[in-house]
Amino acid sequence: QGRIDALTAQLEVGTIQVASTGELALLHCRVQSAEGCGLVVGPGALATLQWSEVQDCSGHGVMVHNGGVVVLSHSEVRNCGLHGLLVFHDGSATPAAPLSP
């Protein structure tokens, strides 16, 4: 379980990955990826984005799969090379109420 607050990540190669029932909260963050996806949420994992941006990724902005869940609150995914938000194989994406600070 992790929480990142007020981060700007410019990923040259790679992706932020949350997997294997992990949990991650990104608050007031900007994620950019020159190669690949910005955020991948995999098997049984949970990622929450609040007041955050995922942008300018060469692949998908956010990819959710195999029972992973992403919760978006006051966040934007834009200007990605493929899908902004790709959900497949029992993944889910949902808007939600903001997290407490």
Rosetta constraint file for C-alpha pairs under 8 A:
AtomPair CA 1 CA 22 HARMONIC 5.79 0.50
AtomPair CA 1 CA 23 HARMONIC 4.45 0.50
AtomPair CA 1 CA 24 HARMONIC 5.70 0.50
AtomPair CA 2 CA 23 HARMONIC 6.16 0.50
AtomPair CA 2 CA 24 HARMONIC 4.69 0.50
AtomPair CA 2 CA 25 HARMONIC 6.31 0.50
AtomPair CA 3 CA 24 HARMONIC 5.55 0.50
AtomPair CA 3 CA 25 HARMONIC 4.56 0.50
AtomPair CA 3 CA 26 HARMONIC 6.05 0.50
AtomPair CA 3 CA 27 HARMONIC 7.63 0.50
AtomPair CA 4 CA 24 HARMONIC 7.67 0.50
AtomPair CA 4 CA 25 HARMONIC 6.13 0.50
AtomPair CA 4 CA 26 HARMONIC 4.99 0.50
AtomPair CA 4 CA 27 HARMONIC 6.17 0.50
AtomPair CA 4 CA 29 HARMONIC 7.66 0.50
AtomPair CA 5 CA 26 HARMONIC 6.07 0.50
AtomPair CA 5 CA 27 HARMONIC 4.70 0.50
AtomPair CA 5 CA 28 HARMONIC 5.84 0.50
AtomPair CA 5 CA 29 HARMONIC 6.44 0.50
AtomPair CA 6 CA 27 HARMONIC 6.19 0.50
AtomPair CA 6 CA 28 HARMONIC 4.67 0.50
AtomPair CA 6 CA 29 HARMONIC 4.92 0.50
AtomPair CA 6 CA 30 HARMONIC 7.96 0.50
AtomPair CA 7 CA 28 HARMONIC 6.92 0.50
AtomPair CA 7 CA 29 HARMONIC 4.62 0.50
AtomPair CA 7 CA 30 HARMONIC 6.32 0.50
AtomPair CA 8 CA 29 HARMONIC 5.62 0.50
AtomPair CA 8 CA 30 HARMONIC 4.67 0.50
AtomPair CA 8 CA 31 HARMONIC 6.05 0.50
AtomPair CA 9 CA 29 HARMONIC 7.79 0.50
AtomPair CA 9 CA 30 HARMONIC 6.16 0.50
AtomPair CA 9 CA 31 HARMONIC 4.88 0.50
AtomPair CA 9 CA 32 HARMONIC 6.19 0.50
AtomPair CA 10 CA 31 HARMONIC 6.11 0.50
AtomPair CA 10 CA 32 HARMONIC 4.79 0.50
AtomPair CA 10 CA 33 HARMONIC 5.86 0.50
AtomPair CA 10 CA 34 HARMONIC 7.60 0.50
AtomPair CA 11 CA 15 HARMONIC 7.00 0.50
AtomPair CA 11 CA 31 HARMONIC 7.56 0.50
AtomPair CA 11 CA 32 HARMONIC 5.96 0.50
AtomPair CA 11 CA 33 HARMONIC 4.54 0.50
AtomPair CA 11 CA 34 HARMONIC 6.18 0.50
AtomPair CA 11 CA 35 HARMONIC 7.59 0.50
AtomPair CA 11 CA 38 HARMONIC 7.94 0.50
AtomPair CA 12 CA 33 HARMONIC 5.96 0.50
AtomPair CA 12 CA 34 HARMONIC 5.00 0.50
AtomPair CA 12 CA 35 HARMONIC 6.26 0.50
AtomPair CA 13 CA 33 HARMONIC 6.88 0.50
AtomPair CA 13 CA 34 HARMONIC 6.36 0.50
AtomPair CA 13 CA 35 HARMONIC 5.10 0.50
AtomPair CA 13 CA 36 HARMONIC 7.07 0.50
AtomPair CA 14 CA 33 HARMONIC 7.10 0.50
AtomPair CA 14 CA 35 HARMONIC 6.38 0.50
AtomPair CA 14 CA 36 HARMONIC 6.13 0.50
AtomPair CA 14 CA 37 HARMONIC 7.27 0.50
AtomPair CA 14 CA 38 HARMONIC 7.84 0.50
AtomPair CA 15 CA 33 HARMONIC 7.07 0.50
AtomPair CA 15 CA 36 HARMONIC 6.62 0.50
AtomPair CA 15 CA 37 HARMONIC 5.59 0.50
AtomPair CA 15 CA 38 HARMONIC 5.20 0.50
AtomPair CA 15 CA 39 HARMONIC 5.73 0.50
AtomPair CA 15 CA 40 HARMONIC 6.92 0.50
AtomPair CA 16 CA 38 HARMONIC 6.19 0.50
AtomPair CA 16 CA 39 HARMONIC 4.83 0.50
AtomPair CA 16 CA 40 HARMONIC 6.30 0.50
AtomPair CA 17 CA 39 HARMONIC 5.89 0.50
AtomPair CA 17 CA 40 HARMONIC 4.81 0.50
AtomPair CA 17 CA 41 HARMONIC 6.03 0.50
AtomPair CA 17 CA 42 HARMONIC 7.59 0.50
AtomPair CA 18 CA 22 HARMONIC 5.80 0.50
AtomPair CA 18 CA 23 HARMONIC 6.73 0.50
AtomPair CA 18 CA 24 HARMONIC 6.93 0.50
AtomPair CA 18 CA 39 HARMONIC 7.90 0.50
AtomPair CA 18 CA 40 HARMONIC 6.28 0.50
AtomPair CA 18 CA 41 HARMONIC 4.90 0.50
AtomPair CA 18 CA 42 HARMONIC 6.13 0.50
AtomPair CA 18 CA 45 HARMONIC 5.98 0.50
AtomPair CA 18 CA 46 HARMONIC 7.23 0.50
AtomPair CA 18 CA 47 HARMONIC 7.08 0.50
AtomPair CA 19 CA 41 HARMONIC 6.01 0.50
AtomPair CA 19 CA 42 HARMONIC 4.62 0.50
AtomPair CA 19 CA 43 HARMONIC 5.47 0.50
AtomPair CA 19 CA 44 HARMONIC 6.75 0.50
AtomPair CA 19 CA 45 HARMONIC 5.03 0.50
AtomPair CA 19 CA 68 HARMONIC 7.76 0.50
AtomPair CA 20 CA 42 HARMONIC 6.92 0.50
AtomPair CA 20 CA 43 HARMONIC 5.32 0.50
AtomPair CA 20 CA 44 HARMONIC 5.81 0.50
AtomPair CA 20 CA 45 HARMONIC 5.85 0.50
AtomPair CA 21 CA 43 HARMONIC 6.51 0.50
AtomPair CA 21 CA 44 HARMONIC 4.48 0.50
AtomPair CA 21 CA 45 HARMONIC 4.10 0.50
AtomPair CA 21 CA 46 HARMONIC 7.03 0.50
AtomPair CA 22 CA 44 HARMONIC 7.42 0.50
AtomPair CA 22 CA 45 HARMONIC 4.78 0.50
AtomPair CA 22 CA 46 HARMONIC 6.36 0.50
AtomPair CA 23 CA 45 HARMONIC 5.83 0.50
AtomPair CA 23 CA 46 HARMONIC 4.74 0.50
AtomPair CA 23 CA 47 HARMONIC 5.72 0.50
AtomPair CA 24 CA 46 HARMONIC 6.44 0.50
AtomPair CA 24 CA 47 HARMONIC 4.79 0.50
AtomPair CA 24 CA 48 HARMONIC 6.33 0.50
AtomPair CA 25 CA 47 HARMONIC 5.70 0.50
AtomPair CA 25 CA 48 HARMONIC 4.61 0.50
AtomPair CA 25 CA 49 HARMONIC 5.95 0.50
AtomPair CA 25 CA 50 HARMONIC 7.73 0.50
AtomPair CA 26 CA 47 HARMONIC 7.66 0.50
AtomPair CA 26 CA 48 HARMONIC 6.13 0.50
AtomPair CA 26 CA 49 HARMONIC 4.84 0.50
AtomPair CA 26 CA 50 HARMONIC 6.29 0.50
AtomPair CA 26 CA 52 HARMONIC 6.88 0.50
AtomPair CA 27 CA 49 HARMONIC 6.04 0.50
AtomPair CA 27 CA 50 HARMONIC 4.88 0.50
AtomPair CA 27 CA 51 HARMONIC 5.89 0.50
AtomPair CA 27 CA 52 HARMONIC 5.99 0.50
AtomPair CA 28 CA 50 HARMONIC 6.45 0.50
AtomPair CA 28 CA 51 HARMONIC 4.88 0.50
AtomPair CA 28 CA 52 HARMONIC 4.76 0.50
AtomPair CA 28 CA 53 HARMONIC 7.90 0.50
AtomPair CA 29 CA 51 HARMONIC 7.20 0.50
AtomPair CA 29 CA 52 HARMONIC 4.64 0.50
AtomPair CA 29 CA 53 HARMONIC 6.28 0.50
AtomPair CA 30 CA 52 HARMONIC 5.74 0.50
AtomPair CA 30 CA 53 HARMONIC 4.68 0.50
AtomPair CA 30 CA 54 HARMONIC 5.85 0.50
AtomPair CA 30 CA 55 HARMONIC 7.57 0.50
AtomPair CA 31 CA 38 HARMONIC 6.22 0.50
AtomPair CA 31 CA 53 HARMONIC 6.22 0.50
AtomPair CA 31 CA 54 HARMONIC 4.74 0.50
AtomPair CA 31 CA 55 HARMONIC 6.33 0.50
AtomPair CA 32 CA 38 HARMONIC 6.10 0.50
AtomPair CA 32 CA 54 HARMONIC 6.03 0.50
AtomPair CA 32 CA 55 HARMONIC 5.21 0.50
AtomPair CA 32 CA 56 HARMONIC 5.52 0.50
AtomPair CA 32 CA 57 HARMONIC 5.61 0.50
AtomPair CA 33 CA 37 HARMONIC 6.44 0.50
AtomPair CA 33 CA 38 HARMONIC 5.42 0.50
AtomPair CA 33 CA 55 HARMONIC 7.59 0.50
AtomPair CA 33 CA 56 HARMONIC 6.42 0.50
AtomPair CA 33 CA 57 HARMONIC 4.44 0.50
AtomPair CA 33 CA 58 HARMONIC 6.58 0.50
AtomPair CA 34 CA 56 HARMONIC 7.22 0.50
AtomPair CA 34 CA 57 HARMONIC 5.70 0.50
AtomPair CA 34 CA 58 HARMONIC 5.74 0.50
AtomPair CA 35 CA 57 HARMONIC 6.62 0.50
AtomPair CA 35 CA 58 HARMONIC 5.27 0.50
AtomPair CA 35 CA 59 HARMONIC 6.79 0.50
AtomPair CA 36 CA 57 HARMONIC 6.44 0.50
AtomPair CA 36 CA 58 HARMONIC 5.46 0.50
AtomPair CA 36 CA 59 HARMONIC 4.49 0.50
AtomPair CA 36 CA 60 HARMONIC 6.95 0.50
AtomPair CA 37 CA 57 HARMONIC 5.87 0.50
AtomPair CA 37 CA 58 HARMONIC 6.78 0.50
AtomPair CA 37 CA 59 HARMONIC 4.75 0.50
AtomPair CA 37 CA 60 HARMONIC 4.74 0.50
AtomPair CA 37 CA 61 HARMONIC 5.36 0.50
AtomPair CA 37 CA 62 HARMONIC 6.51 0.50
AtomPair CA 37 CA 63 HARMONIC 7.26 0.50
AtomPair CA 38 CA 54 HARMONIC 6.43 0.50
AtomPair CA 38 CA 55 HARMONIC 7.64 0.50
AtomPair CA 38 CA 57 HARMONIC 5.93 0.50
AtomPair CA 38 CA 59 HARMONIC 7.73 0.50
AtomPair CA 38 CA 60 HARMONIC 6.85 0.50
AtomPair CA 38 CA 61 HARMONIC 4.97 0.50
AtomPair CA 38 CA 62 HARMONIC 5.97 0.50
AtomPair CA 39 CA 54 HARMONIC 7.99 0.50
AtomPair CA 39 CA 61 HARMONIC 6.40 0.50
AtomPair CA 39 CA 62 HARMONIC 4.79 0.50
AtomPair CA 39 CA 63 HARMONIC 6.34 0.50
AtomPair CA 40 CA 62 HARMONIC 5.87 0.50
AtomPair CA 40 CA 63 HARMONIC 4.79 0.50
AtomPair CA 40 CA 64 HARMONIC 5.95 0.50
AtomPair CA 41 CA 45 HARMONIC 5.98 0.50
AtomPair CA 41 CA 46 HARMONIC 6.77 0.50
AtomPair CA 41 CA 47 HARMONIC 6.66 0.50
AtomPair CA 41 CA 62 HARMONIC 7.76 0.50
AtomPair CA 41 CA 63 HARMONIC 6.24 0.50
AtomPair CA 41 CA 64 HARMONIC 4.76 0.50
AtomPair CA 41 CA 65 HARMONIC 6.46 0.50
AtomPair CA 41 CA 68 HARMONIC 5.38 0.50
AtomPair CA 41 CA 69 HARMONIC 6.75 0.50
AtomPair CA 41 CA 70 HARMONIC 7.04 0.50
AtomPair CA 42 CA 64 HARMONIC 6.02 0.50
AtomPair CA 42 CA 65 HARMONIC 5.17 0.50
AtomPair CA 42 CA 66 HARMONIC 5.83 0.50
AtomPair CA 42 CA 67 HARMONIC 6.85 0.50
AtomPair CA 42 CA 68 HARMONIC 4.78 0.50
AtomPair CA 42 CA 69 HARMONIC 7.96 0.50
AtomPair CA 42 CA 91 HARMONIC 7.92 0.50
AtomPair CA 43 CA 65 HARMONIC 6.65 0.50
AtomPair CA 43 CA 66 HARMONIC 4.80 0.50
AtomPair CA 43 CA 67 HARMONIC 5.33 0.50
AtomPair CA 43 CA 68 HARMONIC 5.23 0.50
AtomPair CA 44 CA 66 HARMONIC 6.85 0.50
AtomPair CA 44 CA 67 HARMONIC 4.86 0.50
AtomPair CA 44 CA 68 HARMONIC 4.68 0.50
AtomPair CA 44 CA 69 HARMONIC 7.35 0.50
AtomPair CA 45 CA 67 HARMONIC 7.26 0.50
AtomPair CA 45 CA 68 HARMONIC 4.71 0.50
AtomPair CA 45 CA 69 HARMONIC 6.24 0.50
AtomPair CA 46 CA 68 HARMONIC 5.94 0.50
AtomPair CA 46 CA 69 HARMONIC 4.83 0.50
AtomPair CA 46 CA 70 HARMONIC 5.82 0.50
AtomPair CA 46 CA 71 HARMONIC 7.79 0.50
AtomPair CA 47 CA 69 HARMONIC 6.39 0.50
AtomPair CA 47 CA 70 HARMONIC 4.80 0.50
AtomPair CA 47 CA 71 HARMONIC 6.31 0.50
AtomPair CA 48 CA 70 HARMONIC 5.70 0.50
AtomPair CA 48 CA 71 HARMONIC 4.64 0.50
AtomPair CA 48 CA 72 HARMONIC 6.07 0.50
AtomPair CA 48 CA 73 HARMONIC 7.80 0.50
AtomPair CA 49 CA 70 HARMONIC 7.61 0.50
AtomPair CA 49 CA 71 HARMONIC 6.20 0.50
AtomPair CA 49 CA 72 HARMONIC 5.03 0.50
AtomPair CA 49 CA 73 HARMONIC 6.11 0.50
AtomPair CA 49 CA 75 HARMONIC 6.44 0.50
AtomPair CA 50 CA 72 HARMONIC 6.22 0.50
AtomPair CA 50 CA 73 HARMONIC 4.69 0.50
AtomPair CA 50 CA 74 HARMONIC 5.72 0.50
AtomPair CA 50 CA 75 HARMONIC 5.75 0.50
AtomPair CA 50 CA 98 HARMONIC 6.49 0.50
AtomPair CA 50 CA 99 HARMONIC 7.14 0.50
AtomPair CA 51 CA 73 HARMONIC 6.47 0.50
AtomPair CA 51 CA 74 HARMONIC 4.87 0.50
AtomPair CA 51 CA 75 HARMONIC 4.88 0.50
AtomPair CA 52 CA 74 HARMONIC 7.17 0.50
AtomPair CA 52 CA 75 HARMONIC 4.72 0.50
AtomPair CA 52 CA 76 HARMONIC 6.54 0.50
AtomPair CA 53 CA 75 HARMONIC 5.67 0.50
AtomPair CA 53 CA 76 HARMONIC 4.86 0.50
AtomPair CA 53 CA 77 HARMONIC 5.85 0.50
AtomPair CA 53 CA 78 HARMONIC 7.87 0.50
AtomPair CA 54 CA 61 HARMONIC 5.98 0.50
AtomPair CA 54 CA 62 HARMONIC 7.60 0.50
AtomPair CA 54 CA 76 HARMONIC 6.35 0.50
AtomPair CA 54 CA 77 HARMONIC 4.74 0.50
AtomPair CA 54 CA 78 HARMONIC 6.53 0.50
AtomPair CA 55 CA 61 HARMONIC 6.54 0.50
AtomPair CA 55 CA 76 HARMONIC 7.96 0.50
AtomPair CA 55 CA 77 HARMONIC 5.74 0.50
AtomPair CA 55 CA 78 HARMONIC 4.94 0.50
AtomPair CA 55 CA 79 HARMONIC 5.59 0.50
AtomPair CA 55 CA 80 HARMONIC 6.09 0.50
AtomPair CA 56 CA 61 HARMONIC 7.82 0.50
AtomPair CA 56 CA 78 HARMONIC 6.87 0.50
AtomPair CA 56 CA 79 HARMONIC 5.06 0.50
AtomPair CA 56 CA 80 HARMONIC 4.99 0.50
AtomPair CA 56 CA 81 HARMONIC 7.39 0.50
AtomPair CA 57 CA 61 HARMONIC 5.78 0.50
AtomPair CA 57 CA 79 HARMONIC 7.18 0.50
AtomPair CA 57 CA 80 HARMONIC 4.70 0.50
AtomPair CA 57 CA 81 HARMONIC 6.16 0.50
AtomPair CA 58 CA 80 HARMONIC 5.77 0.50
AtomPair CA 58 CA 81 HARMONIC 4.50 0.50
AtomPair CA 58 CA 82 HARMONIC 7.01 0.50
AtomPair CA 59 CA 80 HARMONIC 6.28 0.50
AtomPair CA 59 CA 81 HARMONIC 5.06 0.50
AtomPair CA 59 CA 82 HARMONIC 5.06 0.50
AtomPair CA 59 CA 83 HARMONIC 7.37 0.50
AtomPair CA 60 CA 80 HARMONIC 6.04 0.50
AtomPair CA 60 CA 81 HARMONIC 6.53 0.50
AtomPair CA 60 CA 82 HARMONIC 4.90 0.50
AtomPair CA 60 CA 83 HARMONIC 4.86 0.50
AtomPair CA 60 CA 84 HARMONIC 5.45 0.50
AtomPair CA 60 CA 85 HARMONIC 6.56 0.50
AtomPair CA 60 CA 86 HARMONIC 6.85 0.50
AtomPair CA 61 CA 77 HARMONIC 6.19 0.50
AtomPair CA 61 CA 78 HARMONIC 7.28 0.50
AtomPair CA 61 CA 80 HARMONIC 5.73 0.50
AtomPair CA 61 CA 82 HARMONIC 7.62 0.50
AtomPair CA 61 CA 83 HARMONIC 6.59 0.50
AtomPair CA 61 CA 84 HARMONIC 4.59 0.50
AtomPair CA 61 CA 85 HARMONIC 5.92 0.50
AtomPair CA 61 CA 86 HARMONIC 7.98 0.50
AtomPair CA 62 CA 77 HARMONIC 7.61 0.50
AtomPair CA 62 CA 83 HARMONIC 7.99 0.50
AtomPair CA 62 CA 84 HARMONIC 6.20 0.50
AtomPair CA 62 CA 85 HARMONIC 4.86 0.50
AtomPair CA 62 CA 86 HARMONIC 6.30 0.50
AtomPair CA 63 CA 85 HARMONIC 5.96 0.50
AtomPair CA 63 CA 86 HARMONIC 4.77 0.50
AtomPair CA 63 CA 87 HARMONIC 5.98 0.50
AtomPair CA 64 CA 68 HARMONIC 5.61 0.50
AtomPair CA 64 CA 69 HARMONIC 6.51 0.50
AtomPair CA 64 CA 70 HARMONIC 6.91 0.50
AtomPair CA 64 CA 85 HARMONIC 7.88 0.50
AtomPair CA 64 CA 86 HARMONIC 6.24 0.50
AtomPair CA 64 CA 87 HARMONIC 4.79 0.50
AtomPair CA 64 CA 88 HARMONIC 6.49 0.50
AtomPair CA 64 CA 91 HARMONIC 5.26 0.50
AtomPair CA 64 CA 92 HARMONIC 6.67 0.50
AtomPair CA 64 CA 93 HARMONIC 7.54 0.50
AtomPair CA 65 CA 69 HARMONIC 7.88 0.50
AtomPair CA 65 CA 87 HARMONIC 5.92 0.50
AtomPair CA 65 CA 88 HARMONIC 5.05 0.50
AtomPair CA 65 CA 89 HARMONIC 5.28 0.50
AtomPair CA 65 CA 90 HARMONIC 6.22 0.50
AtomPair CA 65 CA 91 HARMONIC 4.28 0.50
AtomPair CA 65 CA 92 HARMONIC 7.57 0.50
AtomPair CA 66 CA 88 HARMONIC 7.13 0.50
AtomPair CA 66 CA 89 HARMONIC 4.91 0.50
AtomPair CA 66 CA 90 HARMONIC 5.27 0.50
AtomPair CA 66 CA 91 HARMONIC 5.33 0.50
AtomPair CA 67 CA 89 HARMONIC 7.05 0.50
AtomPair CA 67 CA 90 HARMONIC 4.96 0.50
AtomPair CA 67 CA 91 HARMONIC 4.45 0.50
AtomPair CA 67 CA 92 HARMONIC 7.09 0.50
AtomPair CA 68 CA 90 HARMONIC 7.52 0.50
AtomPair CA 68 CA 91 HARMONIC 4.80 0.50
AtomPair CA 68 CA 92 HARMONIC 6.45 0.50
AtomPair CA 69 CA 91 HARMONIC 5.83 0.50
AtomPair CA 69 CA 92 HARMONIC 4.86 0.50
AtomPair CA 69 CA 93 HARMONIC 5.75 0.50
AtomPair CA 69 CA 94 HARMONIC 7.92 0.50
AtomPair CA 70 CA 92 HARMONIC 6.45 0.50
AtomPair CA 70 CA 93 HARMONIC 4.82 0.50
AtomPair CA 70 CA 94 HARMONIC 6.53 0.50
AtomPair CA 71 CA 93 HARMONIC 5.81 0.50
AtomPair CA 71 CA 94 HARMONIC 5.00 0.50
AtomPair CA 71 CA 95 HARMONIC 5.60 0.50
AtomPair CA 71 CA 96 HARMONIC 6.22 0.50
AtomPair CA 72 CA 93 HARMONIC 7.43 0.50
AtomPair CA 72 CA 94 HARMONIC 6.18 0.50
AtomPair CA 72 CA 95 HARMONIC 4.79 0.50
AtomPair CA 72 CA 96 HARMONIC 6.25 0.50
AtomPair CA 73 CA 95 HARMONIC 5.64 0.50
AtomPair CA 73 CA 96 HARMONIC 5.50 0.50
AtomPair CA 73 CA 97 HARMONIC 6.38 0.50
AtomPair CA 73 CA 98 HARMONIC 5.81 0.50
AtomPair CA 74 CA 98 HARMONIC 7.76 0.50
AtomPair CA 77 CA 84 HARMONIC 5.65 0.50
AtomPair CA 77 CA 85 HARMONIC 7.29 0.50
AtomPair CA 78 CA 84 HARMONIC 6.03 0.50
AtomPair CA 79 CA 84 HARMONIC 7.41 0.50
AtomPair CA 80 CA 84 HARMONIC 5.74 0.50
AtomPair CA 87 CA 91 HARMONIC 5.53 0.50
AtomPair CA 87 CA 92 HARMONIC 6.20 0.50
AtomPair CA 87 CA 93 HARMONIC 7.16 0.50
AtomPair CA 88 CA 92 HARMONIC 7.77 0.50
